[in-house]
C-alpha cells in the first residue's frame, strides 16, 4: 500500500500555484483595461447558464441557505456588477488632462490569495475572481473546508472561460490539496502582495500582517426604528431581510431597537409579517440548540430557516413563521443573543428615545468586536446625521433591507459581496471592497511652467482656460 503525505502534497501544490500565478501576472501587466474588460464581459455572459448548477451543488454540499433566494440574489447581483464594472478604469491610464498628459496610473498589487467562506461560496468565487481580473491581479483561491467541491466546480468553469478568452494559464488558481500547512505556505510566500480574507479567519495571525490584508467579514447588524419612520415599511424590510437566504448574508439585521412610543405598533407588525415571539421556556430551548457549548453557535444551525430551528428546538410555531424573536428589556454582558447568529433569530430591544437607542447601538456594535454595519429607519434628518457621525461602522443603511442594500443592490453603495470594516480590528478598508481596492494609484507630476505654456488657446465663452483645466481635474478626481 502506498501512503501519501497530505501536508507535503499540499505544500508542494501551494508553491507551484504561487510561482505560476506570479509569472502569469507579469504577462498580464502588458494588458490594457479594454483587454481585461473583454475577458470579464465573456465571463459574466457565459457563466449565467451554469449558475443554477453551481447553487444546487452549494446547497447540497454546505446544507445552508435557501436555493430560491440564492438564485434571485445571484442573478440580481451579477447584473448590477456588470453594469457597475463596465465604465470603471482600474489599471493603466485612468486620468489624463485635456492636453493628453497622464495624471494617474492604476497599478495592480500582484498575486492575491483569497480565503473563502462556506456561506454563498459560488457567488464569492465569481466575485473575487472577477474583481481580480478587472484590476489585473492574479488570484489564488483557498476554499473553506465545508465548500471545497462547490469552490472547485465554480473555479474550473471560470478558469476555462477566461483562458479561452486570453487570460494566461495559472493566472487564476485554486488549491485542491487543502491542509493548514499548505494554506500557510501560500500566505507566508514572499511572492504574494496582499491577502483578501473573507473566510477561514483562523489562518490570519501575526505572521501574515507583514503584508496588507483586506478583511471582508460578516457582522451582527443593529437596526433602529425611530418614531418618524414608516413603521410598516420598516418592519417588512427587516423581516424580509432577516429571513433572506436564512440569515447568511454578511450584514443581515440581528438586533432590532425600537423607541418606546412605537413599540406596540412594531410588535404587532412583526407578528403580522411572520415573527414568532419566544417565551422564556422557548428561549431556553432555542439557546440549548444554538449554543450547546463554549458560547459558540452550533454549526448545524447556520443557514437554517425559522421552521427548521423551531422544530429542532421543539417549539410550536405557525407554518408562516419567518423569524424567531427574543424580546429583551436590556442588554447585559453575558447576553447570548449578542453573539453573531447566521440564522433568522432576532433580538428585540426597547428604548425610551432615539438618544438611548444611539448609545445602545454603539454598545451592540462594540459587543464581540464584530459589528461593521448599522441600519436605521427614520425620516428625521437630525437623527440620521447623529447616527452617521457617531457610529463605529463601515456603512450605514437607511430605510432599506440591510442584507441586500449593504451589497449595493438598490442602494448608493458599490456593488460588492465583500464588506470591509475597521471595527473588526483587522483589515485596511471599511468600504465595500471593489476592483479599485486591489490596485494603487501612481500620480504623475508635470512642471507648472510647461502646463502654462500649453494654455495659449483663446478662452471660450469668457472662461479662462486655466480655470477650465482645474475644474476638469477636480471632476476627474471625484
C-alpha positions in Angstrom: 0.0 0.0 0.0 1.3 3.4 -0.9 0.9 6.3 1.6 0.8 9.9 0.6 1.8 12.7 3.0 -1.1 15.2 2.5 0.9 18.1 4.1 3.8 17.7 1.7 1.5 17.4 -1.2 -0.4 20.5 -0.2 2.8 22.5 0.4 4.2 21.5 -3.0 0.9 22.4 -4.7 0.9 25.8 -2.9 4.4 26.6 -4.0 3.6 25.8 -7.7 0.4 27.8 -7.6 2.1 30.9 -6.2 5.1 30.7 -8.7 2.8 30.1 -11.6 0.5 33.0 -10.6 3.5 35.3 -10.2 4.7 34.5 -13.7 1.3 34.8 -15.3 0.7 38.2 -13.5 3.8 39.5 -15.2 2.3 38.7 -18.6 -0.9 40.4 -17.7 1.0 43.7 -16.9 1.0 44.3 -20.6 -2.8 44.0 -20.9 -4.8 47.2 -21.3 -8.0 47.8 -19.4 -10.0 47.1 -22.6 -8.4 43.6 -22.8 -9.3 42.7 -19.2 -12.8 44.1 -19.8 -13.3 41.9 -22.8 -12.5 38.8 -20.7 -14.9 39.9 -17.9 -17.7 40.5 -20.4 -17.3 37.0 -21.8 -17.1 35.6 -18.2 -20.3 37.2 -16.9 -22.2 36.3 -20.1 -21.1 32.6 -20.3 -21.3 31.9 -16.6 -25.1 32.6 -16.4 -26.3 29.2 -17.8 -24.2 27.5 -15.1 -25.5 29.4 -12.1 -28.4 27.1 -11.2 -26.0 24.1 -11.3 -23.5 25.9 -9.0 -26.1 26.9 -6.5 -27.7 23.4 -6.3 -24.2 22.0 -5.7 -23.6 24.6 -3.0 -26.8 24.0 -1.1 -26.3 20.2 -1.3 -22.7 20.4 0.0 -23.0 23.0 2.7 -26.6 22.3 3.7 -27.0 26.0 4.3 -29.3 28.7 2.9 -32.3 28.8 0.5 -31.8 27.8 -3.2 -34.5 30.1 -4.4 -33.1 33.2 -2.5 -29.6 32.4 -3.8 -30.8 32.2 -7.3 -32.6 35.6 -7.2 -29.7 37.2 -5.4 -27.0 35.9 -7.8 -29.0 37.0 -10.9 -29.6 40.5 -9.5 -26.1 40.8 -8.1 -24.3 39.8 -11.3 -26.4 42.1 -13.5 -25.7 45.1 -11.1 -22.0 44.1 -11.1 -21.8 44.0 -14.8 -23.3 47.5 -15.1 -21.0 48.9 -12.5 -17.8 47.4 -13.7 -18.1 48.4 -17.4 -17.2 52.1 -17.1 -14.6 51.6 -14.4 -10.9 52.2 -15.1 -8.6 50.3 -12.7 -5.3 49.8 -14.4 -3.2 51.8 -16.8 -4.0 55.4 -17.7 -7.0 56.2 -15.5 -6.9 60.0 -15.5 -5.4 62.5 -18.0 -5.9 66.2 -18.6 -7.2 67.9 -21.8 -3.7 68.2 -23.2 -3.3 64.4 -23.1 -0.9 64.4 -20.1 -1.3 61.2 -18.0 -2.1 62.3 -14.4 -2.9 58.9 -12.7 -2.0 55.3 -13.5 -3.7 52.3 -11.8 -1.2 49.6 -10.8 -2.1 46.0 -9.7 -0.7 44.7 -6.4 0.3 41.4 -7.9 -0.7 37.9 -6.5 -3.6 37.9 -4.1 -4.8 34.8 -2.2 -8.4 34.7 -1.2 -9.6 33.0 2.0 -13.1 32.0 1.1 -16.1 31.4 3.4 -18.6 28.5 3.3 -21.5 30.8 3.0 -22.5 31.9 -0.5 -19.5 30.1 -1.8 -20.4 30.3 -5.5 -21.1 34.0 -5.6 -17.9 34.7 -3.6 -15.8 32.8 -6.0 -17.3 34.5 -9.1 -17.0 38.0 -7.5 -13.4 37.5 -6.2 -12.1 36.3 -9.5 -14.0 39.0 -11.4 -12.6 41.9 -9.5 -9.1 40.3 -9.6 -9.2 40.2 -13.4 -10.6 43.7 -13.6 -7.8 45.0 -11.5 -5.0 43.0 -13.2 -4.2 40.8 -10.2 -3.5 37.1 -10.2 -5.9 35.4 -7.8 -5.4 32.2 -5.7 -8.5 30.7 -4.1 -8.3 29.0 -0.7 -11.6 27.1 -0.3 -13.5 26.7 3.0 -13.4 23.0 4.1 -17.2 22.9 4.0 -17.4 24.2 0.4 -14.5 22.7 -1.3 -16.4 20.8 -4.1 -18.5 23.9 -4.9 -15.5 26.2 -5.0 -13.6 23.8 -7.3 -16.6 23.4 -9.5 -17.1 27.2 -10.0 -13.4 27.9 -10.3 -12.9 25.3 -13.0 -15.6 26.9 -15.1 -14.4 30.4 -14.6 -10.9 29.4 -15.4 -12.0 27.6 -18.6 -14.0 30.7 -19.9 -11.2 33.2 -19.1 -8.3 31.2 -20.5 -10.3 30.7 -23.8 -10.6 34.4 -24.0 -7.0 35.3 -23.5 -6.1 35.0 -19.8 -2.7 33.2 -19.3 -2.8 29.8 -17.7 -2.0 29.9 -13.9 -3.3 33.5 -13.5 -6.3 32.0 -11.6 -5.5 29.3 -9.2 -7.3 27.2 -6.5 -5.6 24.9 -4.0 -7.1 21.4 -4.1 -5.0 19.6 -1.5 -6.3 21.7 1.4 -4.3 21.4 4.6 -3.3 24.0 7.2 0.4 23.8 6.2 -0.4 24.3 2.5 -2.5 27.3 3.2 0.2 28.8 5.4 2.7 28.2 2.7 0.6 30.4 0.4 0.0 33.2 3.0 3.7 33.3 4.0 5.1 33.4 0.5 7.2 36.5 -0.4 5.5 36.4 -3.8 2.1 37.4 -2.6 1.3 41.1 -2.3 -2.0 41.2 -0.3 -4.4 38.9 1.4 -8.2 39.0 0.8 -9.7 37.4 3.9 -13.4 36.7 3.6 -13.5 33.4 5.5 -11.2 30.9 7.4 -10.2 33.7 9.8 -8.1 31.2 11.9 -5.4 31.4 9.3 -4.9 35.1 9.9 -2.2 35.6 12.5 0.5 38.0 13.4 2.9 36.5 10.8 0.6 37.4 8.0 0.5 41.1 8.9 3.7 41.6 7.0 1.5 42.4 4.0 -1.8 44.3 3.6 -5.0 42.4 4.5 -8.4 43.3 3.3 -10.9 41.7 5.8 -14.3 41.1 4.4 -16.4 39.7 7.3 -19.9 39.5 8.5 -21.4 41.3 11.4 -24.4 41.2 13.7 -26.2 44.3 12.5 -28.3 46.5 14.8 -31.3 48.1 13.2 -33.2 51.0 14.8 -36.8 52.1 14.1 -37.2 55.7 15.1 -40.7 57.2 15.7 -40.7 59.3 12.4 -40.2 56.1 10.3 -42.7 54.5 8.1 -43.1 51.7 10.7 -44.9 49.2 8.5 -42.4 49.6 5.7 -39.5 49.3 8.2 -40.9 46.0 9.7 -41.5 44.5 6.3 -37.9 45.3 5.3 -36.4 43.9 8.5 -38.4 40.6 8.5 -37.7 40.0 4.7 -34.0 40.8 5.2 -33.5 38.7 8.3 -35.2 35.7 6.7 -33.4 36.1 3.3 -31.2 33.1 2.5 -31.8 32.0 6.1 -29.7 34.9 7.5 -26.4 34.1 5.6 -25.7 37.5 4.0 -22.9 39.4 5.7 -24.8 42.4 7.0 -28.2 40.9 7.9 -30.0 42.6 10.8 -29.8 40.7 14.2 -30.7 43.3 16.8 -33.9 45.4 16.5 -34.2 48.5 18.6 -37.5 50.4 18.8 -38.5 53.6 20.6 -40.9 53.0 23.4 -43.7 55.1 21.8 -43.9 52.9 18.8 -43.0 49.6 20.5 -46.6 48.2 20.5 -47.1 49.0 16.8 -43.7 47.5 15.9 -44.6 44.3 17.8 -48.0 43.9 16.2 -46.5 44.4 12.7 -43.7 41.9 13.5 -46.4 39.3 14.3 -48.3 40.1 11.1 -45.1 39.7 9.0 -44.2 36.2 10.3 -42.3 36.8 13.6 -42.7 34.4 16.5 -42.0 35.9 19.9 -40.4 33.3 22.2 -41.5 32.6 25.7 -38.8 32.2 28.4 -39.1 28.4 28.1 -38.8 28.6 24.3 -35.8 30.9 24.6 -34.1 28.3 26.8 -34.8 25.5 24.4 -33.6 27.6 21.4 -30.4 28.6 23.1 -29.6 25.0 24.1 -29.9 24.2 20.4 -28.0 27.2 19.1 -25.2 27.3 21.7 -24.6 23.9 23.2 -21.1 24.8 24.4 -18.4 27.5 24.6 -20.9 30.2 23.7 -20.4 29.5 20.0 -23.3 28.9 17.6 -24.0 25.3 16.7 -22.7 24.8 13.1 -25.7 22.6 12.3 -28.0 25.7 12.8 -26.1 28.0 10.5 -28.2 28.8 7.4 -31.3 27.0 8.6 -34.8 28.6 8.3 -37.0 29.5 11.3 -39.3 26.4 10.9 -36.2 24.1 11.0 -34.9 25.8 14.1 -38.3 25.7 15.8 -38.8 22.1 15.1 -35.3 21.2 16.3 -35.8 23.2 19.5 -39.3 21.6 20.0 -41.1 25.0 19.7 -44.6 25.1 18.2 -44.9 27.9 15.6 -47.2 28.8 12.8 -46.2 27.4 9.3 -45.9 31.0 8.1 -43.1 31.8 10.7 -40.1 33.5 9.1 -38.1 34.8 12.1 -37.8 33.8 15.8 -37.7 36.9 18.1 -36.4 37.2 21.7 -37.8 40.3 23.4 -35.1 41.8 25.7 -35.7 44.6 28.2 -32.0 45.4 28.4 -28.6 44.1 27.3 -26.2 42.5 29.7 -22.6 41.4 29.3 -23.4 37.7 29.0 -26.4 38.1 26.8 -26.2 35.0 24.5 -28.3 36.8 21.8 -25.4 39.3 21.5 -23.4 36.6 19.7 -23.5 36.6 15.9 -26.1 34.1 14.6 -26.2 33.3 11.0 -29.8 32.2 11.1 -33.2 34.0 11.3 -33.2 34.9 15.0 -33.8 38.5 16.1 -33.3 40.2 19.4 -35.8 42.9 20.1 -34.8 45.8 22.5 -37.0 48.7 23.6 -35.5 52.2 24.3 -37.4 55.3 25.6 -36.0 57.6 22.9 -33.5 57.8 20.0 -30.6 59.1 22.2 -30.7 56.0 24.3 -31.1 53.9 21.2 -28.0 55.6 19.8 -26.0 54.5 22.8 -27.5 51.0 22.7 -26.5 50.7 19.0 -22.9 51.7 19.9 -22.8 49.1 22.6 -24.2 46.4 20.3 -21.7 47.3 17.6 -18.8 47.0 20.0 -20.0 43.8 21.7 -17.9 40.9 20.5 -16.0 43.4 18.3 -17.6 42.2 15.1 -20.2 44.8 14.1 -19.4 46.6 10.9 -22.9 47.7 9.7 -25.8 49.7 11.1 -29.3 50.0 9.8 -31.8 52.7 10.7 -35.4 53.6 9.6 -36.2 57.2 10.1 -37.4 60.3 8.3 -35.7 62.7 10.8 -32.6 64.1 9.2 -31.2 65.3 12.5 -31.4 61.7 13.9 -29.8 60.3 10.7 -27.0 62.8 10.9 -26.3 62.0 14.6 -26.2 58.2 13.8 -24.0 58.7 10.8 -21.5 60.8 12.7 -21.2 58.7 15.9 -21.4 55.0 14.9 -18.2 53.0 14.6 -19.2 51.2 11.4 -18.1 50.9 7.8 -21.6 51.5 6.4 -25.0 52.7 7.5 -28.1 51.5 5.7 -31.1 54.0 5.7 -34.7 52.9 5.2 -33.8 49.7 3.4 -33.2 45.9 4.0 -29.7 45.7 5.3 -28.9 42.3 3.8 -29.2 43.4 0.2 -28.7 47.2 0.4 -25.3 46.6 2.1 -24.2 44.7 -1.1 -25.0 47.7 -3.2 -28.3 46.4 -4.6 -30.9 49.2 -5.0 -28.6 51.4 -2.9 -25.9 54.0 -3.4 -23.1 51.7 -2.1 -20.7 50.0 -4.5 -21.8 46.5 -5.6 -19.8 44.0 -3.6 -20.2 40.8 -1.7 -17.1 41.6 0.3 -17.8 44.1 3.1 -14.9 45.6 4.9 -14.9 47.1 8.4 -12.4 48.7 10.7 -14.4 47.7 13.8 -13.2 44.1 13.4 -9.8 45.3 14.4 -8.5 43.9 11.1 -8.1 45.0 7.6 -7.1 48.1 5.8 -10.5 49.2 4.5 -14.0 49.6 5.9 -15.6 50.0 2.4 -17.5 47.7 0.2 -14.5 46.1 -1.5 -14.3 46.5 -5.2 -11.7 46.1 -8.0 -10.2 49.5 -7.3 -9.3 48.4 -3.8 -6.9 45.8 -5.3 -4.8 48.5 -7.0 -2.8 51.5 -6.0 -2.6 54.8 -7.9 0.6 56.2 -9.3 0.3 60.0 -9.6 2.2 61.9 -12.3 3.5 65.4 -11.8 4.4 68.0 -14.5 6.2 71.3 -14.2 3.8 74.2 -13.7 5.7 76.2 -16.4 5.1 73.6 -19.1 1.4 73.5 -18.3 1.1 77.3 -18.5 2.9 77.3 -21.9 0.4 74.8 -23.3 -2.5 77.1 -22.5 -2.2 79.6 -25.3 -5.6 78.9 -26.9 -8.1 81.7 -26.7 -10.6 81.0 -23.8 -14.1 80.2 -24.9 -17.3 81.7 -23.5 -15.3 84.2 -21.5 -13.8 81.4 -19.2 -10.1 81.3 -18.6 -8.5 78.0 -19.9 -6.6 77.5 -16.6 -9.8 77.6 -14.7 -11.4 75.1 -17.0 -8.4 72.8 -16.5 -8.7 73.0 -12.8 -12.5 72.3 -12.9 -11.9 69.3 -15.2 -9.2 67.9 -12.9 -11.5 68.2 -9.9 -14.3 66.4 -11.7 -11.9 63.6 -12.7 -10.6 63.2 -9.2 -14.1 62.7 -7.9 
